Amino acid sequence: MADYSRFYSSDSGFSPWISRNVDSMDSRLGYFNIDGKIMNSKNFEEVKKGFEFFTFQEKFDMIVAVANGGIIPAAMLNQKLDLEIQLLKLHLRDAFQKQLFNKPQLLKEIKFNVKGKNILLVEDRVKTSSTLNYAKELLINAGAGMVKTFAVNGKADYCLYDEICFMFP
């Protein structure tokens, strides 16, 4: 495997997962070849612009980030929305994106108040929707008034991109 350290250093924001799985990259085209699958890539500035111009129809009382992937997107949304952020700690996949459980596991019970609140539930990438759907169900069962979902990439009520595979920088 070639050395692509300049693409996944801590300064560039790419995760260590990429360093273990990138077979090749064509920086001119912006595509990764990971485990034989072509993945489109976006640079941070491109994604950041998407956040800057994104609008919501609803008014929210709180942002809930699915930890760990939703933390950075939630913080970026909070720059615009200026809302309370809470973490919902769930676990489904390992660092290599291999599914570990049949369904997502709640790692820490919900201790923040969601009763009657309009919540924006944030995740970085949605593949199967199982984690996002489970998180939404947990929040509704805890008394949330409304839960809308946001993903940087994938199927959600709101998303920046909906591409087959996409690496979030």
N, C-alpha and C positions, 0 to 999 in steps of 0.2 A: 504494500500500500504506500502511496506517495505521501510526502509530508506536506500537509496543508495548514500548518500551524498559524500562518498569517490570517487564515479565514476563521479560525475558531479560538483565537486568543481571548483572554479575558477582556481586552480592550475592544474587540470587535463585537462582543456580546453573543457569539455563537456558543452553544452548549457543548460540554465534553462528549455528549452522545454523538455529535457529528464526527469528532476526531476518531472515534472507534469504528465508524460505519461508512465514511465517505470513500468510495472507490476512485472517483475522479470528479473533476469540476472543470467546466468550461466557463471561465469568468466573463468572456465576451458575451455569451448567451445567457448567463445567470442560471444555469441548470446544474444540479448535483446528480451524480449517478450513485445512488445508495442501495447497496445490496441488489443491484441489477435493476432498480427502479429509477426512472428519471423524475427528479423533483424540482419544481420551479423554485427559485429563491427570490427574495425581496431584500433590498438593503434597508437599513434602519430608517433612513431619511424618507424613503418611499412609504413605509408603514406609518411613520410619524405623521406625514401629511394626511394620510387617511384618517387618523384620529382627529387632527385639527379641524377638518371639514365635515366630520360626521355629526348628524343631528338625530335627535330622538323625538318621537311624537308625544310620549308620556313624560310626566314629571315623576322623578324617583326620590325616595327618602333615604335610600341606602344603596351602596354597592357591596355585593358579596362576591369575593374572589374565590374560585375553586383553587385551593392550594395543591400544588405549587405553581402550576402553569398559568393560572389567572392573575397572579399577583402583579406582574409588570403591566399587563394590559389594564388592570383595574386602576393602578396608579396613574397611568397615562390618561384614562378617562376622567379620573378625579381632578386632573389639572383643569379640565373644562367644567365639570359638574360641581366640584367642591362639596362632596358629600362624605358622610361617614363611610369608612371601609371596614368590613369584617371579613374574616377568613373562614371558609368551610373546608376542613381538612378531610379529603377523601383519597383513597388509594385504589388503583386498578392496574397500572402498568409499571414496569421497572424502568431503569434509566435507558434501556435499549428499546423501549416501547413495546416490550413483550407483555401480553396480558397475563396477570398473575392470578386473578380470581374470576369466577363466573359473573359476578356483579361487583360494582364498586363497594368499597368498605369505608364506613365512617370511622375516622381515626380519633376524633375528638367531638364530644357532644356539643350541640349548639347551645351556647351560654349567653348569646346576645339576644336582645329583644327584637323580634320581627313582627309581633302581633299588629295586624292592620297596616303594616308598612308596604309601600310600593318598592320593590327590590329589582335592581339590575344585577343579574347573575352573570359573572364574567369568567370566561375560559379562553385559553390561547388557541387551542386547536380541537376541533370536534370531528372525530372519525365515525364513530358508531352512535353517538348521542347517549350512550348508556350512562356516563358519568353526569352529563348535564341534566338528563331526565331524572336521575336519582337525586341530584342536588335540588332540583326544582320541587320534586315530591317532598323532600325533607322540609324545605322552607314553607311550603303550603301546609303541610301537616303541623308545623310549628306555629301557624296562624298568620302567615304573610297575607296581606290584602291582595297583592298582585305580584307576579314574578315574570319578568321578561328576561330573555337570554341574549347574551352578546358573545360572539367569538371573533377572534382575529381572522380565523379561517375555518370554514365549515358551516354546517346547517345550524342556524339559530334564528331567533326572532330578528336580531340585528347581526350583521357580519360585515367586516371589511372586504373579505375575499371568500369565495366558495370554489376552491380548486381542489382537485383530487389529492394532491400532496403539495405541501408548502412548508418550508422551514421558516419559523418565526425567528428573526435575528436576535 
